Amino acid sequence: MPNAQIVGAGHYVPETVYSNEKMSTYMDTTDEWITERTGIKERRFAKKHEETTTTLAAHATREACKDAGISVEEIDFIIFATLSPDYYFPGCGVLLQRELGITKTEIGALDIRNQCSGFVYGLSVADQFIKSGMYKTILLVGAEMHSMGMDFSTRGRGVSVIFGDGAGAVIVKATEEENSGILTTKLHSDGTHAEHLAMINPGSHGGYHLGKEHFGYEEKDTPGDVFVTQKMFDDGLYPNMTGQLVFKNAVVKFPQVIQEALKAVALSTEDIDLLIPHQANLRISQFVQKVLQLPDNKVFNNIQKYGNTTAASIPIAISEAKKAGKLIKGSLLCLAAFGSGFTWGSALVRM
Ligand code: UT7
C-alpha cells in the first residue's frame, strides 16, 4: 500500500495590510483589545472586484507545484477547502481547475465545507485516496476571502477583527517509502452548537431552528422565497460567533485530538518536531502548547501577521515553516484544528 507524502507547499496572501489601527477607523475597537485577546497585529484583505478565493488559491497552487517540482497537469485530483467560496455553487474546485488552465477531464474536484478544520479533513481524504491507489498526485488547497462577507461596523467587531484573507496549498503524492508521509488522521464532529459559529443565511432553513418570526417571512402558497429574503438582506448576510463558547471547547479538543493521534501510532508529545495548530487565536495556541508542554521552537504561529484565515491557516503555515527550514526530511509534523460545526481533527506527518 502506498503512503501519502506532502511533497510541496505554497501560499499566497494579498498585498494590502490592514493593521489593528486601520481596523479601528471602521469600528469601535483598539489595537490593545485585539492584541490582548487574540495576538493579532495585522491581516491581509484581498482586492475587491479583482481577486477571488479561487485566484488566491491559484497563486498558492503554482508555488506548491514549483516546490514539489511538478507541473499543474500532473495533478489528478483537487481538494478545495473554503467557507468563503466565489459562488454558492459550483464549488471552487472546478473554478481552480479552470484558473490553472487544466483542460484534461481525467481529474476530480471535491469541495470541503469544514471551515477551520477543512484542511485537516482534506488531508485525511487525500490520504485515503492515495492509500487506496485511486489517485497519485493530489492538490489540497485551503483558501479564504473573508473580507467580502464581514460586517465592518461596530456590530460585527467580535468577528471581523479576527479573520483575514489568504491561501495555502500542498501537493500530496504517493510514495513507496515506509514510515513516511501521513501516519494518521483523526476526525471528529459534534453538531450540538452548529449555529454558534455560523453563517446561516442564505439557506434552506426557513426558520426551522430559529422560529419563522425570526426571519419575518410572509407566508405564501407558492414554494420559494425562503433561501434569501428581504429581511435577511436588511439584517446583513454575515457570520456570527459565540466567541467564548468556541474558545472553551477549542482549548479542550485541541490537546485531546493531538494525544489521540499520537497514541494511534505509539508516539508521544516529545516526538513532535513541529506543531502547527490552526491559527484561530494566539491565546488558544499558547494554551495548547502549555498543556502539551512543548517548547516555543516546536510550535509555529503566524496569526500575528495574517489573522485567522480558517481553512488556509494550516497550509500557509506549512509553506512558511518549510521555507524557514523547520520541516526537514524525517521531521514529525503535527497538525490540529477546531472550529465551526463543531468539527475538529489532527494529523501526524513524517516529512
Ligand atoms: O477559527 C474559528 C474558531 N474561532 C475561534 O477559535 C474563536 C474563539 N474565541 C475567541 O477567540 C474569543 O472569544 C474572541 C477573541 C472572539 C473574543 O474574546 P473574548 O475575550 O471572548 O471577548 P467577548 O466576546 O466576551 O467580549 C468581551 C467584550 C464585549 O463587551 P462587553 O459586553 O463586555 O461590554 C464585547 O462587546 O469585548 C467587546 N468586544 C470588543 N471590543 C473591542 C468584542 N469585540 C471587540 C473588539 N474591540 N473587536
Boltz pocket constraint, residues with backbone or C-beta under 6 A from the ligand:
constraints:
  - pocket:
      binder: B
      contacts: [[A, 28], [A, 29], [A, 30], [A, 33], [A, 34], [A, 37], [A, 38], [A, 116], [A, 157], [A, 158], [A, 159], [A, 161], [A, 162], [A, 197], [A, 242], [A, 243], [A, 244], [A, 245], [A, 246], [A, 247], [A, 250], [A, 279], [A, 280], [A, 281], [A, 284], [A, 308], [A, 310], [A, 338], [A, 339], [A, 340]]
      max_distance: 6.0
